[in-house]
């Protein structure tokens, strides 16, 4: 039996207070938390974790796909039709998973390192992996899996194939760490730092520190900055480091030279030194933590110094880019381990733009398994996940090519692949690049990726998911959610955002015009789509692509009904717009009775929803008006309900309404700009995550004298001797001309610099006097330290206008961690 498996009967004995076991000896090797991410149905157990939707509703579909074991909490769930299934009832599915993995963890006695802190956990974990890989077979958290669910999913991969574990743990509120401590049970604890992250979940920074330190309750040693020593139990062995005070590893000098840093320290009364290929303060601190850990583990200083010089940057996010020949490229070309491969293929399968899915994979290093066993697992994974085409690069993959499907291609090296590359072999498909660093897959990425303008809008897909969950958590049970993806998804890119939203099971999408809906259907979006501004000329496309129009007047309603009659179609889904005070589109009070009579007298239209729009839901000043809108909406929909012989969804609440008017949720809400990290309600703003960052690069730097002029019309005048930088963005890209002559600012080397002169069509000039920068360096238009709110303020407008005005010639690059 595999080292990481239980029988269904054993799981029942560990966590169940009640069970129905039709196959008690079924082997469980996979913990399934997402019904869309099945690796091996037969040997999986599905946990009905708490969420915005009841996970029990997915049991039937999973059973049909071959999953036969379920851990559930609903005592009333009807099991009669599941004749071959195992059901184990628990009080809390997340706690049950943690308990199962805690039992699994007890099987292994090799050392485990547990890492926590406010920042740097993932970097320290990945650098320790790089530094210790020559000495150990390491199992570690994939990417940044450090949550209440991510930690048990990581620790579940422990087996006798390894002899060291490294896991990170993150918490956001009190009492969470005790659950993770039981799962990880680290022998060696590492505390990175205590900063502002998640402060809102704790009464004080001291309380947060104590909570994090509870991860080390049973650790033999804690590696920590000496400033935190007094907070640790007095009987705990501590290995300290410090830049400012006495410690086991006392850093006494840091010399930065360009991109490198030399760090000198005293250890056991000896002067020692490392050089790292990074110079920023965060990287220096993370490297010192790793240095201290290696010294504690007994690695020779000479060996440490050699390895530190070769540290590689940690890239934890996947990039989704436009590829050649109408393809899409997912670039994860900096690491290649089995756990992150599984995650990356799930992301590949979320993309519906192209039915064909291709994986280009390099040899996988330090897996802890024999090569044959490893690549058989990879081949099984590809089959289970439905990858259409496989290309393997590396001598090991080539050697075990017989394990993969017929038609797979193999190359001994990246050089060999590039030498035989034919661009016509890659078209109309989504391609996942997954390679160990030594294979330099960035060279393949450049060949497969559409050439991009140096000005890019980076879209953080994790932030979209965070914001979606934030608003879903505010909804009452049963309330549906419609996501607005009109205007190119508020500038973020419709196809990619819609795919993500469909994957996360929003109930509806809404677009402004039919052609936007057609594009989404062509990109593989199959959930309902409402068209807000249907035109008579677009009825054919609406019908052909199963789109659902908003009907806002008797003229449009009659025209669409006539169109459907000619098609001999009945009960076509439509949405009725009511005007409760916006006075833009919609049926007014005086026409609702006539509307009801007309709807009741025909059979071609089926009302799916009736809705209106709050005019000032974010404003306390207009509270009475909003209340009147809600009351009018209820009265108008009541007339329609009384007249029609069926029910329909009602919705009036927009982004701000979700936050401020819970009584107006009705049957569905419409989430718009908040999904993209922008809110009008002040108290909501810090709770959202920034989605988009607009960045460009410096083309040229000039040294100018006081009084010299810059740009068209000589409107920019140097007030002093200094330097200017020309960056690759202008008003054709969506950087308005109104921001010229010092009205706008950008971030260069983390410092705000003003524009100088008029904004050109494709370029902007910045005054960078006194700033240490080089040609090719990055300039941030908004994102990070310069928010879109600030840019909107500079323009005397609203963030909506800023993001939707970004030209489509600015390439969108999507990131997913």
VOGU-3710 file (C-alpha; in Angstrom, 3 decimals, decimal comma):
1> xxxxxxxxxx> 0,000/0,000/0,000  1,178/3,515/-0,819  2,708/5,452/2,031  0,065/8,129/1,735  -3,176/6,163/1,705  -5,928/5,019/4,020  -8,943/2,815/3,553  -12,391/4,336/3,756  -12,922/2,363/6,961  -9,770/3,869/8,494
11> xxxxxxxxxx> -10,921/7,387/7,614  -14,256/6,679/9,257  -12,499/5,527/12,414  -10,336/8,677/12,486  -13,002/11,357/11,962  -16,515/10,007/11,548  -19,317/10,105/14,118  -21,551/8,271/11,638  -20,810/6,379/8,445  -22,328/4,317/5,631
21> xxxxxxxxxx> -19,600/2,223/4,038  -20,567/0,243/0,942  -16,911/-0,343/0,094  -14,964/-0,056/3,361  -11,644/-1,267/1,908  -11,530/1,327/-0,853  -8,035/2,850/-0,979  -7,924/6,642/-0,539  -4,854/8,365/-1,982  -6,211/11,778/-2,984
31> xxxxxxxxxx> -7,951/14,461/-0,934  -10,460/16,185/-3,204  -11,716/19,664/-2,270  -12,776/20,966/-5,678  -15,177/18,996/-7,854  -13,486/20,411/-10,979  -9,990/19,181/-10,102  -10,129/15,394/-10,174  -6,809/13,591/-10,498  -7,852/10,010/-9,760
41> xxxxxxxxxx> -11,577/9,603/-9,107  -11,476/5,993/-7,959  -8,977/6,657/-5,175  -10,263/10,064/-4,029  -12,351/11,242/-1,106  -14,370/14,441/-1,511  -14,680/16,877/1,403  -17,812/19,040/1,494  -16,015/22,140/2,697  -17,974/25,198/3,750
51> xxxxxxxxxx> -18,247/27,861/1,080  -20,659/30,240/-0,547  -22,382/27,260/-2,168  -23,371/23,993/-0,549  -20,697/21,487/-1,617  -23,139/18,592/-1,145  -24,749/19,561/-4,458  -21,658/18,288/-6,296  -21,784/14,764/-4,858  -24,058/13,371/-7,563
61> xxxxxxxxxx> -21,870/14,630/-10,430  -18,715/13,361/-8,704  -20,274/9,953/-8,130  -21,037/9,695/-11,849  -17,386/10,538/-12,564  -16,202/7,677/-10,355  -15,659/9,271/-6,937  -17,027/6,847/-4,337  -16,014/8,286/-0,966  -17,421/11,427/0,598
71> xxxxxxxxxx> -16,907/13,270/3,873  -20,017/15,317/4,512  -21,812/17,309/7,182  -25,459/17,199/6,039  -27,241/14,566/8,116  -30,274/14,772/5,831  -28,375/13,978/2,639  -30,192/11,194/0,771  -27,766/8,330/0,088  -30,231/5,789/-1,322
81> xxxxxxxxxx> -29,149/5,960/-4,958  -25,401/5,730/-4,220  -25,120/1,969/-3,924  -21,333/1,759/-4,190  -20,376/4,851/-2,193  -18,846/5,475/1,215  -20,312/8,295/3,311  -18,602/9,581/6,452  -20,388/12,267/8,463  -18,338/14,826/10,416
91> xxxxxxxxxx> -19,109/18,077/12,205  -16,599/20,146/10,218  -15,095/18,939/6,925  -12,030/21,203/7,136  -11,247/20,011/10,659  -11,740/16,419/9,498  -9,201/16,873/6,717  -6,712/18,373/9,158  -7,233/15,491/11,573  -6,727/12,857/8,851
101> xxxxxxxxxx> -3,507/14,491/7,681  -2,294/14,886/11,270  -2,583/11,091/11,646  -0,762/10,681/8,345  2,013/13,051/9,531  2,688/10,810/12,545  3,915/8,018/10,242  7,160/9,836/9,475  10,083/10,588/11,752  12,351/12,554/9,411
111> xxxxxxxxxx> 12,809/16,264/10,229  10,158/18,775/9,230  10,725/22,532/8,994  7,714/24,770/9,656  7,833/28,383/8,462  5,553/31,218/9,510  5,643/35,005/9,678  3,975/37,981/8,060  6,102/38,059/4,895  8,767/35,990/3,187
121> xxxxxxxxxx> 7,425/32,509/4,012  7,283/31,286/0,423  10,624/32,810/-0,584  12,419/31,296/2,430  10,803/27,918/1,760  11,820/27,927/-1,919  15,340/29,139/-1,209  15,802/26,488/1,454  14,697/23,959/-1,140  17,323/25,277/-3,586
131> xxxxxxxxxx> 20,027/25,309/-0,912  19,283/21,906/0,652  18,298/19,910/-2,448  21,843/18,476/-2,878  21,670/16,988/0,624  18,021/15,937/1,028  15,010/14,580/-0,829  12,531/17,298/0,084  8,751/17,387/0,181  7,427/20,934/0,461
141> xxxxxxxxxx> 4,346/23,129/0,144  3,549/23,714/-3,528  3,653/27,418/-4,362  2,109/29,312/-1,391  -0,185/26,622/0,008  -0,228/27,835/3,613  -3,923/28,101/4,517  -6,211/25,931/6,642  -6,810/23,798/3,543  -3,494/24,337/1,743
151> xxxxxxxxxx> -1,382/23,040/4,653  -3,073/19,617/4,941  -3,049/19,222/1,147  0,727/19,867/1,271  1,561/17,615/4,232  -0,512/14,797/2,682  2,321/14,368/0,166  4,769/13,211/2,845  6,019/9,699/2,166  9,061/7,479/2,713
161> xxxxxxxxxx> 10,412/8,745/-0,611  11,584/11,875/1,241  13,844/12,623/4,198  13,035/16,306/4,850  9,786/18,291/4,833  9,446/22,083/4,501  5,982/23,559/4,966  4,737/27,101/5,415  1,772/28,174/7,528  -0,196/31,406/7,331
171> xxxxxxxxxx> -3,025/32,642/9,527  -5,358/35,619/9,426  -7,334/35,311/12,695  -6,870/33,902/16,194  -6,997/30,164/16,923  -6,081/29,112/13,361  -2,451/28,164/14,025  -3,229/25,427/16,524  -4,945/23,515/13,713  -1,913/23,853/11,433
181> xxxxxxxxxx> 0,543/22,987/14,209  -1,200/19,661/14,652  -0,846/18,967/10,918  2,773/20,105/10,363  4,176/19,290/13,820  7,550/20,868/12,897  10,833/19,801/14,471  12,480/23,038/13,346  10,558/26,314/13,374  11,402/29,421/11,361
191> xxxxxxxxxx> 9,847/32,811/12,115  10,446/35,217/9,233  9,075/38,483/10,668  6,009/40,140/12,102  4,649/42,977/9,964  1,300/44,553/9,100  -0,202/41,707/7,044  -3,518/40,487/8,567  -3,296/42,934/11,495  -7,069/43,375/11,244
201> xxxxxxxxxx> -7,597/39,780/12,453  -5,878/40,353/15,812  -6,277/42,646/18,795  -2,606/43,631/18,646  0,699/42,838/16,966  1,708/41,013/20,155  -1,318/38,750/19,927  -0,515/38,002/16,295  3,079/37,115/17,223  1,938/34,743/19,967
211> xxxxxxxxxx> -0,505/33,069/17,585  2,204/32,512/14,979  4,674/31,210/17,554  2,186/28,520/18,557  3,253/26,693/15,374  6,442/25,856/17,300  4,833/24,402/20,437  6,496/21,023/19,870  9,517/22,155/17,836  13,010/21,258/19,035
221> xxxxxxxxxx> 14,445/24,580/17,908  13,206/27,938/16,644  15,223/30,030/14,181  14,300/33,669/14,665  15,445/37,253/14,674  16,782/37,871/18,154  14,216/40,676/18,697  11,501/38,028/19,145  13,401/35,809/21,608  11,805/37,207/24,749
231> xxxxxxxxxx> 8,376/36,126/23,507  9,420/32,476/23,157  9,056/29,934/25,993  12,196/29,937/28,140  12,721/26,180/27,697  12,773/26,478/23,893  16,094/26,132/22,058  16,550/29,203/19,884  19,006/29,868/17,054  19,058/33,622/16,535
241> xxxxxxxxxx> 20,195/36,003/13,846  20,280/39,772/13,831  21,518/42,777/11,904  21,284/45,128/14,864  22,131/43,214/18,039  23,904/40,177/19,464  22,817/36,821/18,057  24,124/33,381/17,133  24,560/34,746/13,617  25,425/38,438/14,035
251> xxxxxxxxxx> 25,465/40,360/10,756  27,891/43,258/10,977  28,089/44,549/7,409  26,040/44,534/4,201  27,704/45,904/1,066  25,510/46,353/-1,988  27,094/46,384/-5,417  24,518/46,728/-8,174  22,386/43,584/-8,183  24,586/41,790/-5,616
261> xxxxxxxxxx> 25,014/42,039/-1,874  27,909/40,875/0,286  26,807/39,988/3,818  29,431/39,632/6,557  28,689/38,134/9,965  30,175/36,606/13,096  29,307/33,002/13,921  30,960/31,033/16,739  33,567/33,815/17,009  34,514/33,422/13,326
271> xxxxxxxxxx> 34,091/35,986/10,565  32,052/34,486/7,726  30,592/35,883/4,543  28,115/35,160/1,774  27,393/36,879/-1,535  23,869/36,756/-2,923  22,688/37,839/-6,403  20,140/40,261/-4,893  20,576/43,606/-3,189  17,138/44,663/-1,960
281> xxxxxxxxxx> 16,535/44,603/1,790  13,810/41,952/1,691  16,011/39,491/-0,189  18,931/40,192/2,131  16,816/39,389/5,180  15,392/36,225/3,626  18,894/35,068/2,703  20,111/35,625/6,278  17,236/33,467/7,574  18,257/30,689/5,176
291> xxxxxxxxxx> 21,914/31,127/6,172  21,040/30,704/9,839  19,005/27,581/9,049  21,820/25,943/7,102  24,319/26,703/9,852  22,002/25,134/12,433  21,681/22,035/10,210  25,455/21,702/10,154  26,106/22,585/6,524  29,711/23,715/6,075
301> xxxxxxxxxx> 30,143/27,473/5,636  32,218/26,961/2,469  29,373/24,947/0,927  26,784/27,524/2,023  28,740/30,367/0,429  28,932/28,573/-2,939  25,236/27,795/-2,950  24,171/31,271/-1,853  25,918/32,825/-4,849  23,712/30,711/-7,119
311> xxxxxxxxxx> 20,371/31,533/-5,507  17,659/32,012/-8,095  14,681/34,363/-7,908  11,448/32,720/-6,873  8,653/33,015/-9,378  5,453/31,714/-7,823  2,931/32,896/-10,371  1,773/31,567/-13,694  1,571/34,054/-16,564  -1,176/33,815/-19,173
321> xxxxxxxxxx> -0,177/35,526/-22,426  -1,338/35,799/-26,014  0,521/33,295/-28,142  1,356/32,961/-31,816  -1,257/31,748/-34,310  -4,284/32,540/-32,120  -2,966/30,439/-29,258  -2,601/31,172/-25,547  0,530/30,486/-23,486  0,666/29,734/-19,756
331> xxxxxxxxxx> 4,227/30,424/-18,701  5,345/28,536/-15,590  8,845/28,019/-16,882  10,835/28,440/-13,683  9,986/25,362/-11,647  9,039/21,789/-12,323  7,818/19,577/-9,495  4,879/17,197/-9,464  2,663/19,105/-7,013  2,919/22,423/-8,850
341> xxxxxxxxxx> 2,448/20,570/-12,165  -0,909/19,328/-10,899  -1,892/22,905/-9,960  -0,717/24,312/-13,298  -2,695/21,725/-15,305  -5,825/22,651/-13,350  -5,247/26,258/-14,443  -4,703/25,030/-18,014  -8,071/23,291/-17,895  -9,792/26,476/-16,692
351> xxxxxxxxxx> -8,979/28,071/-20,049  -11,776/27,463/-22,530  -10,555/29,719/-25,321  -9,256/26,669/-27,189  -10,370/23,026/-26,925  -6,848/21,738/-27,538  -4,555/21,652/-24,469  -0,791/21,122/-24,818  1,826/20,574/-22,112  5,546/21,186/-22,698
361> xxxxxxxxxx> 7,409/19,725/-19,702  11,054/19,349/-18,751  12,651/16,616/-16,664  11,594/16,914/-13,020  14,404/17,092/-10,468  14,551/16,005/-6,800  11,156/14,300/-6,796  12,153/11,684/-4,208  10,821/8,950/-6,517  12,448/6,663/-9,041
371> xxxxxxxxxx> 12,348/8,086/-12,559  10,049/5,338/-13,825  7,568/5,802/-10,970  7,663/9,607/-11,328  6,997/9,705/-15,061  4,319/7,026/-14,809  2,607/9,345/-12,312  3,000/12,247/-14,762  1,532/10,174/-17,608  -1,414/9,153/-15,415
381> xxxxxxxxxx> -1,953/12,784/-14,432  -2,100/13,885/-18,076  -4,617/11,169/-18,887  -6,815/11,962/-15,885  -6,709/15,708/-16,552  -7,444/15,419/-20,268  -4,288/17,008/-21,700  -4,450/16,531/-25,498  -0,798/16,785/-26,482  2,458/16,224/-24,595
391> xxxxxxxxxx> 5,958/17,406/-25,447  8,749/16,240/-23,137  12,166/17,887/-22,999  15,097/16,261/-21,236  17,056/12,989/-21,302  14,944/11,307/-18,595  11,618/12,083/-20,237  13,003/10,892/-23,563  14,129/7,659/-21,908  10,652/6,977/-20,501
401> xxxxxxxxxx> 8,729/8,202/-23,534  7,011/4,822/-23,869  4,943/5,652/-20,760  3,198/8,517/-22,562  0,439/8,457/-25,195  1,209/7,740/-28,847  1,976/10,954/-30,692  3,874/12,523/-27,788  7,106/14,250/-28,814  10,432/14,112/-26,975
411> xxxxxxxxxx> 13,620/16,152/-27,188  16,830/15,647/-25,235  17,310/19,375/-24,636  15,745/22,796/-25,086  18,369/23,488/-27,749  17,166/20,467/-29,729  13,533/21,601/-29,450  14,366/25,115/-30,637  16,454/23,784/-33,536  13,432/21,832/-34,800
421> xxxxxxxxxx> 10,803/24,459/-33,902  8,122/25,177/-36,497  5,637/27,875/-35,547  2,947/26,219/-37,688  2,920/23,301/-35,241  1,333/25,554/-32,597  -2,001/27,185/-33,398  -5,475/27,547/-31,891  -4,488/25,865/-28,636  -3,559/26,638/-25,034
431> xxxxxxxxxx> 0,037/25,730/-24,222  1,389/25,181/-20,708  5,152/25,605/-20,287  6,481/23,873/-17,161  10,226/23,606/-16,858  13,051/23,379/-14,372  15,295/26,454/-14,529  18,238/24,612/-16,034  16,196/24,026/-19,193  15,785/27,764/-19,866
441> xxxxxxxxxx> 12,179/27,477/-20,998  12,037/31,274/-21,168  13,635/30,805/-24,599  10,661/28,682/-25,675  8,263/31,195/-24,136  9,680/33,987/-26,308  9,161/31,882/-29,436  5,565/30,961/-28,570  4,446/34,322/-27,193  3,079/37,089/-29,370
451> xxxxxxxxxx> 5,535/39,975/-29,462  4,390/42,566/-26,939  4,597/46,304/-26,642  6,679/47,105/-23,528  3,636/48,734/-21,971  1,524/46,048/-20,286  -1,492/45,839/-18,021  -0,807/43,113/-15,471  -3,971/41,415/-14,210  -3,790/39,511/-10,922
461> xxxxxxxxxx> -6,312/36,671/-11,243  -5,885/35,736/-7,563  -7,072/39,249/-6,721  -10,198/38,748/-8,845  -10,936/35,549/-6,904  -10,284/37,293/-3,568  -12,665/40,118/-4,420  -15,305/37,716/-5,700  -15,177/35,750/-2,442  -15,312/38,998/-0,450
471> xxxxxxxxxx> -18,652/39,952/-1,979  -20,022/36,402/-2,020  -19,463/36,255/1,732  -21,880/39,188/2,119  -24,744/37,419/0,356  -27,645/35,773/2,107  -28,148/32,031/1,470  -29,529/31,344/-1,976  -28,796/34,786/-3,438  -27,278/34,466/-6,914
481> xxxxxxxxxx> -24,503/36,605/-8,374  -24,242/38,196/-11,805  -20,758/39,445/-12,726  -20,354/42,366/-15,080  -17,787/41,810/-17,835  -18,881/44,639/-20,115  -16,390/47,146/-21,541  -13,707/44,477/-22,025  -14,251/43,437/-18,363  -13,607/47,007/-17,192
491> xxxxxxxxxx> -10,414/47,023/-19,228  -9,096/43,741/-17,801  -9,852/41,479/-20,764  -13,173/39,709/-21,240  -12,216/36,148/-22,234  -9,736/35,525/-19,466  -11,859/37,082/-16,714  -15,021/35,315/-17,900  -13,216/31,963/-17,882  -12,123/32,566/-14,312
501> xxxxxxxxxx> -15,617/33,612/-13,215  -17,191/30,605/-14,894  -14,696/28,358/-13,123  -15,679/29,916/-9,803  -19,340/29,320/-10,564  -20,885/32,752/-10,816  -24,499/32,398/-11,900  -24,624/34,970/-14,694  -22,402/37,218/-16,761  -23,506/40,554/-18,207
511> xxxxxxxxxx> -22,155/42,370/-21,268  -23,157/45,646/-22,879  -23,561/44,526/-26,480  -24,275/41,293/-28,315  -20,855/41,110/-29,984  -19,229/40,954/-26,545  -21,444/37,990/-25,687  -20,672/36,290/-29,002  -16,933/36,620/-28,304  -17,408/34,988/-24,887
521> xxxxxxxxxx> -19,362/32,078/-26,378  -16,589/31,608/-28,939  -14,097/31,566/-26,039  -15,873/28,614/-24,436  -18,127/30,429/-21,953  -21,347/28,457/-21,500  -23,022/30,028/-18,446  -25,956/32,425/-19,008  -25,027/35,829/-20,450  -27,296/38,886/-20,288
531> xxxxxxxxxx> -26,969/41,565/-22,995  -27,663/45,005/-21,526  -28,097/46,990/-24,750  -29,563/44,747/-27,437  -30,108/46,272/-30,852  -32,615/45,005/-33,386  -29,724/44,294/-35,755  -28,173/42,001/-33,125  -31,201/39,732/-32,556  -29,885/37,072/-34,928
541> xxxxxxxxxx> -26,557/36,868/-33,079  -28,337/36,858/-29,709  -30,434/33,907/-30,835  -27,607/31,984/-32,539  -25,341/32,242/-29,487  -27,966/31,678/-26,794  -27,628/35,137/-25,263  -30,329/36,681/-23,078  -31,348/40,267/-23,911  -32,430/43,033/-21,583
551> xxxxxxxxxx> -35,782/44,407/-22,734  -36,258/47,994/-21,590  -39,133/49,354/-23,719  -42,292/48,177/-25,440  -40,629/48,885/-28,797  -37,701/46,532/-28,137  -39,947/43,934/-26,508  -42,331/43,840/-29,464  -39,464/43,711/-31,952  -37,812/40,766/-30,198
561> xxxxxxxxxx> -41,141/38,937/-29,771  -41,802/39,304/-33,502  -38,316/38,027/-34,296  -38,880/34,932/-32,128  -42,300/34,302/-33,636  -40,696/34,181/-37,065  -38,238/31,632/-35,658  -41,168/29,664/-34,189  -39,505/29,695/-30,760  -41,291/29,824/-27,397
571> xxxxxxxxxx> -40,108/30,628/-23,857  -36,911/32,389/-24,881  -35,175/33,823/-21,746  -35,233/37,617/-21,405  -34,618/40,187/-18,664  -36,966/43,106/-17,979  -35,392/46,445/-16,999  -37,418/48,765/-14,746  -36,684/52,452/-14,288  -36,905/53,307/-10,583
581> xxxxxxxxxx> -35,055/56,627/-10,768  -31,951/56,262/-12,937  -33,926/57,582/-15,933  -31,570/55,957/-18,410  -33,317/52,822/-19,721  -36,245/50,831/-18,445  -40,020/50,565/-18,084  -41,469/53,273/-15,861  -44,241/52,874/-13,264  -46,927/54,033/-15,675
591> xxxxxxxxxx> -46,152/51,269/-18,197  -45,765/48,289/-15,856  -49,426/47,218/-16,044  -49,350/47,332/-19,839  -46,043/45,431/-19,752  -47,531/42,753/-17,505  -50,536/42,299/-19,780  -48,345/42,036/-22,850  -45,997/39,498/-21,255  -48,893/37,391/-20,066
601> xxxxxxxxxx> -50,530/37,390/-23,511  -47,630/35,859/-25,415  -45,637/32,615/-25,285  -42,403/33,477/-27,082  -40,770/35,313/-24,142  -39,905/33,813/-20,741  -38,908/36,370/-18,118  -35,773/35,100/-16,380  -35,295/38,209/-14,266  -36,669/41,654/-13,575
611> xxxxxxxxxx> -34,197/44,286/-12,434  -33,439/47,914/-11,851  -30,385/49,996/-10,963  -29,575/51,922/-7,796  -28,549/55,472/-8,607  -26,533/56,405/-5,491  -26,163/53,252/-3,418  -22,780/54,405/-2,058  -24,071/57,743/-0,749  -25,546/58,430/2,679
621> xxxxxxxxxx> -26,718/61,787/1,334  -29,177/60,014/-0,978  -30,313/57,352/1,493  -33,997/58,331/1,230  -33,855/58,187/-2,562  -32,317/54,686/-2,436  -35,027/53,522/-0,027  -37,647/54,893/-2,415  -36,018/53,061/-5,331  -36,129/49,790/-3,408
631> xxxxxxxxxx> -39,786/50,338/-2,467  -40,761/51,218/-6,048  -38,910/48,150/-7,323  -40,806/45,884/-4,934  -44,126/47,387/-5,951  -43,425/47,146/-9,683  -42,161/43,565/-9,534  -45,228/42,630/-7,443  -47,457/43,684/-10,343  -45,492/41,442/-12,705
641> xxxxxxxxxx> -45,455/38,546/-10,229  -49,230/38,715/-9,808  -49,797/38,708/-13,552  -47,342/36,034/-14,694  -47,916/32,356/-14,016  -44,278/31,681/-13,088  -41,540/33,140/-10,886  -38,482/35,116/-11,931  -35,312/36,474/-10,342  -35,325/40,030/-8,962
651> xxxxxxxxxx> -32,164/42,155/-8,707  -31,417/45,809/-8,084  -28,187/45,810/-6,075  -24,838/46,795/-7,643  -21,332/46,649/-6,129  -21,902/49,399/-3,567  -25,395/48,102/-2,897  -23,997/44,709/-1,892  -21,943/46,444/0,788  -24,424/49,036/2,016
661> xxxxxxxxxx> -27,895/47,664/1,321  -28,153/43,978/2,352  -31,957/44,319/2,421  -31,845/44,950/-1,337  -30,215/41,656/-2,298  -33,523/40,054/-3,381  -32,762/36,962/-5,537  -29,563/38,126/-7,212  -26,974/40,929/-7,113  -24,829/42,403/-9,870
671> xxxxxxxxxx> -21,139/42,704/-9,064  -19,259/45,164/-11,243  -16,274/47,380/-10,493  -15,747/45,861/-7,029  -14,709/42,622/-8,687  -11,770/44,541/-10,138  -10,696/45,949/-6,760  -12,394/49,356/-6,946  -15,122/50,529/-4,579  -17,041/53,724/-3,856
681> xxxxxxxxxx> -17,777/52,745/-0,248  -14,754/53,984/1,720  -14,737/51,257/4,391  -14,723/48,582/1,688  -11,671/49,866/-0,194  -8,969/48,405/2,115  -10,735/45,021/2,111  -10,311/44,551/-1,634  -7,177/43,487/-3,488  -5,777/45,506/-6,379
691> xxxxxxxxxx> -6,317/43,656/-9,645  -4,603/45,704/-12,345  -1,181/47,326/-12,613  -0,255/49,398/-15,660  3,487/49,396/-16,324  5,786/50,687/-19,015  9,544/51,017/-19,580  12,072/53,781/-20,086  13,193/54,107/-23,716  15,779/56,839/-23,264
701> xxxxxxxxxx> 17,274/59,109/-20,601  18,445/62,633/-21,417  20,535/65,118/-19,443  19,199/68,648/-19,874  20,110/72,140/-18,707  17,905/74,544/-16,800  15,591/76,341/-19,214  15,669/73,692/-21,957  12,239/72,632/-23,175  10,621/69,216/-23,492
711> xxxxxxxxxx> 7,912/67,997/-25,877  5,439/69,482/-28,336  4,809/73,204/-28,077  7,862/73,549/-25,794  5,428/73,533/-22,864  7,757/71,536/-20,633  10,550/73,719/-19,248  13,366/72,360/-17,090  13,337/74,315/-13,826  16,839/73,048/-13,025
721> xxxxxxxxxx> 19,698/71,067/-14,489  18,564/67,461/-14,494  17,400/64,368/-16,369  14,308/63,276/-18,218  13,106/59,794/-19,110  10,937/58,994/-22,102  8,558/56,085/-21,404  6,540/53,963/-23,825  3,013/55,127/-23,120  0,892/57,929/-24,517
731> xxxxxxxxxx> -2,673/59,046/-25,037  -3,229/56,338/-27,684  -2,592/53,823/-24,895  -5,064/55,475/-22,546  -2,697/57,801/-20,651  -4,619/61,077/-21,140  -3,056/64,248/-22,468  -4,509/66,051/-19,447  -1,789/64,439/-17,290  1,031/66,333/-19,015
741> xxxxxxxxxx> 3,135/69,165/-17,606  3,438/67,822/-14,102  -0,230/67,039/-13,480  0,457/63,308/-13,636  3,031/61,198/-11,824  4,528/57,732/-12,214  6,550/55,487/-9,926  10,156/55,021/-10,992  12,435/53,072/-8,680  9,674/53,338/-6,042
751> xxxxxxxxxx> 9,764/57,143/-6,193  7,051/59,421/-7,565  8,211/61,513/-10,520  6,167/64,099/-12,452  5,454/64,283/-16,149  7,124/67,091/-18,051  5,863/68,525/-21,322  2,774/67,447/-23,241  1,783/63,778/-23,414  2,483/62,413/-26,912
761> xxxxxxxxxx> 0,453/59,816/-28,773  2,841/56,978/-27,903  5,259/58,457/-25,377  5,450/60,457/-22,171  8,391/62,318/-20,681  9,168/62,265/-16,951  11,422/64,465/-14,847  13,690/61,925/-13,100  16,224/64,384/-11,707  17,960/62,878/-8,671
771> xxxxxxxxxx> 16,588/59,369/-9,268  19,001/56,475/-9,910  17,521/54,738/-12,967  18,656/53,236/-16,251  17,194/52,841/-19,704  14,966/49,786/-19,804  13,852/50,227/-16,187  10,199/49,997/-15,261  7,808/52,894/-14,711  4,514/52,195/-12,925
781> xxxxxxxxxx> 1,525/54,193/-14,150  -0,741/52,723/-11,485  -0,588/49,710/-9,219  1,364/48,999/-6,058  2,275/52,271/-4,380  0,365/54,431/-6,877  -3,304/53,502/-6,881  -5,852/53,960/-9,636  -7,775/56,165/-7,187  -4,835/58,603/-7,164
791> xxxxxxxxxx> -4,601/58,613/-10,953  -8,338/59,277/-11,170  -7,916/62,171/-8,718  -5,169/63,649/-10,907  -7,628/63,545/-13,817  -10,585/64,786/-11,776  -12,575/61,710/-12,805  -13,546/58,267/-11,458  -11,506/55,037/-11,513  -14,031/53,461/-13,932
801> xxxxxxxxxx> -12,964/55,886/-16,647  -9,271/55,287/-16,038  -9,370/51,494/-16,357  -11,866/51,302/-19,216  -9,897/53,830/-21,289  -6,752/51,695/-21,416  -6,264/50,878/-25,081  -6,535/47,300/-26,265  -3,160/47,726/-27,938  -1,748/47,611/-24,399
811> xxxxxxx> -1,133/43,902/-23,907  -2,781/42,193/-20,973  -0,659/39,688/-19,041  -2,484/37,544/-16,502  -0,910/36,183/-13,331  -2,160/33,319/-11,199  -0,410/31,994/-8,099
//
